Amino acid sequence: MRRLADKVALVTGAGSGLGAADCEVLAAAGAHVFVTDVSLDAAKHVAARIGDSAMPLQLDVSSSAAWMSVVAEVDRRFGRLDILVNNAGLCLLGDVETQTLEQFRLTQAVMNEGVFLGCQLAFPLLKKSASASIINISSIASMRGFAGFVAYAAAKGAVASMTKAIAAMCQDKAYKIRCNSVHPGEIETPMQQEFEGRLGEERLVPPGVLPKGAIGAPSDVAAMVLFLASDDSRFITGAELVVDNGATMRAT
């Protein structure tokens, strides 16, 4: 029996990388998945790869109007939402001396405000679920100091804190909604390739236990998303789930 049979999921930033992997895993577990991305072409490409259980939609997560349109479509087709994965992101490198205010604000609009809007505007549909799960993708940059990631770290730190506030509210109001954050380390995605100046040059991630300093695969994060989306994680809410091959446990 598939773990997410007949569940309805929405994933943001799903046109590539972690979001695409999340959609594939959720659909394989039986969910109906809305594949959303600021690029409709990218969303369509991922949905076509998945098949009939995937529905592509364009979504600029920084726009409340765009969110309302997407939520209305989910409501029209299913009348509820069981799984919300707030994954959309961008990273404009810069430290506190070099990052521009415009770059900082854009980063917060996508990754901080985008998560807020998604949670707020999807809440009416999440409340209709018998067992809903919000999964916010943060980063180990919210836990450790990375000098050149000041805007990115600020946004991801806000996501982690917001997650706890939402989880607490759901319990206080007796909503059947859990909310957790996932904190990946270095994962082999187009964004990571861009950081390292090797865009389009994919690094192979071998199977099995990985050595110190190894990069992870999108499927490693997607496996955590699947667990949090399922009722197997019913006793977990307001948590920070780290997926980083032990990077944050080390002093150096």
Residue pairs with C-beta under 8 A, 6 or more apart in sequence:
2 28
2 29
2 30
3 29
3 30
3 226
3 230
3 231
3 232
4 26
4 29
4 30
4 31
4 82
4 83
4 226
4 229
4 230
5 29
5 30
6 30
6 31
6 32
7 26
7 30
7 31
7 32
7 82
7 83
7 229
8 31
8 32
8 34
8 74
8 78
8 80
8 81
8 82
8 83
8 129
9 23
9 26
9 31
9 32
9 33
9 34
9 81
9 82
9 83
9 84
9 85
9 229
10 33
10 34
10 36
10 70
10 74
10 81
10 83
10 84
10 85
10 122
11 19
11 22
11 23
11 26
11 33
11 34
11 35
11 36
11 85
11 87
12 19
12 36
12 37
12 59
12 61
12 85
12 86
12 87
12 88
12 114
12 118
13 19
13 36
13 37
13 38
13 61
13 87
13 88
13 89
14 20
14 22
14 23
14 35
14 36
14 37
14 43
14 46
14 87
15 35
15 37
15 38
15 39
15 41
15 42
15 43
15 45
15 46
16 37
16 42
16 46
16 189
16 190
17 187
17 189
17 190
17 191
17 218
18 87
18 137
18 184
18 187
18 189
18 218
18 221
18 222
19 35
19 37
19 46
19 85
19 87
19 88
20 35
20 46
20 218
21 217
21 218
21 219
21 221
21 222
22 85
22 87
22 221
22 222
22 225
23 33
23 35
23 46
23 47
23 50
23 54
24 46
24 49
24 50
24 222
25 219
25 222
25 223
25 225
25 226
26 33
26 83
26 85
26 225
26 226
26 229
27 33
27 50
27 51
27 53
27 54
29 226
29 229
29 230
31 53
31 82
31 83
31 229
32 53
32 55
32 78
33 50
33 53
33 54
33 55
34 54
34 55
34 56
34 57
34 70
34 73
34 74
35 43
35 46
35 47
35 50
35 54
35 55
35 56
35 57
36 43
36 56
36 57
36 58
36 59
36 70
37 43
37 46
37 56
37 58
37 59
37 88
38 58
38 59
38 60
38 61
38 88
39 58
40 56
40 57
40 58
43 56
43 57
43 58
44 56
46 54
46 56
47 54
47 55
47 56
48 54
55 77
57 70
57 73
58 66
59 66
59 67
59 70
59 88
60 66
61 67
61 86
61 88
61 110
61 114
61 115
61 117
61 118
62 109
62 110
62 113
62 114
62 117
63 117
64 117
64 121
67 117
67 118
67 121
67 122
68 121
71 81
71 121
71 122
71 124
71 125
74 81
74 122
74 125
75 124
75 125
79 125
79 128
80 125
80 126
80 128
80 129
81 122
81 125
81 126
81 128
81 129
81 132
82 126
82 129
82 131
82 132
82 133
82 229
83 132
83 133
83 135
83 229
84 118
84 119
84 122
84 126
84 132
84 133
84 134
84 135
85 135
85 137
85 225
85 229
86 114
86 115
86 118
86 119
86 134
86 135
86 136
86 137
86 159
87 137
88 110
88 111
88 114
89 110
89 111
89 137
89 152
89 155
89 191
90 106
90 107
90 110
90 111
90 191
91 107
91 149
91 152
91 191
91 195
92 99
92 103
92 106
92 107
92 151
92 152
93 148
93 149
93 152
93 195
94 100
94 103
94 148
94 150
94 151
95 147
95 148
95 150
96 150
99 150
99 151
103 151
104 150
104 151
104 154
107 151
107 152
107 154
107 155
108 151
108 154
108 155
108 158
110 155
111 152
111 155
111 156
111 158
111 159
112 154
112 155
112 158
112 159
112 162
115 136
115 159
115 162
116 162
119 134
119 136
119 162
119 166
119 179
123 177
126 132
126 134
126 175
126 177
127 175
127 176
127 177
129 176
129 177
130 176
131 176
131 231
131 234
132 175
132 176
132 177
132 178
133 177
133 178
133 179
133 180
133 228
133 229
133 230
133 233
134 163
134 166
134 177
134 178
134 179
134 180
135 179
135 180
135 181
135 182
135 225
135 228
135 229
136 159
136 160
136 162
136 163
136 179
136 180
136 181
136 182
137 159
137 181
137 182
137 184
137 221
138 156
138 157
138 159
138 160
138 163
138 181
138 182
138 183
138 240
139 152
139 153
139 156
139 183
139 184
140 183
140 184
140 185
140 242
140 244
140 247
140 248
141 149
141 152
141 153
141 156
141 157
142 153
142 156
142 157
142 159
142 160
142 183
143 183
143 240
143 242
143 248
144 247
144 248
145 153
146 152
146 153
156 183
159 181
160 181
160 183
160 240
163 179
163 180
163 181
163 238
163 240
164 238
166 179
167 178
167 179
167 180
167 237
167 238
168 238
169 175
170 177
170 178
170 179
170 237
171 237
178 228
178 233
178 234
178 236
178 237
179 237
179 238
180 228
180 233
180 236
180 237
180 238
180 239
180 240
180 241
181 239
181 240
181 241
182 221
182 224
182 225
182 228
182 241
182 243
183 240
183 241
183 242
183 243
183 244
183 248
184 216
184 220
184 221
184 243
184 244
185 216
185 242
185 243
185 244
185 245
185 247
185 248
186 192
186 215
186 216
186 244
186 247
187 215
187 216
187 217
187 218
187 220
187 221
188 202
188 203
188 205
188 215
188 216
188 217
188 218
189 218
190 199
192 215
193 199
193 200
193 201
193 202
193 203
203 215
205 214
205 215
205 216
205 217
205 220
210 216
210 245
212 245
212 246
213 245
214 245
216 243
216 244
216 245
220 243
221 243
224 241
224 243
227 233
228 236
228 241
242 248
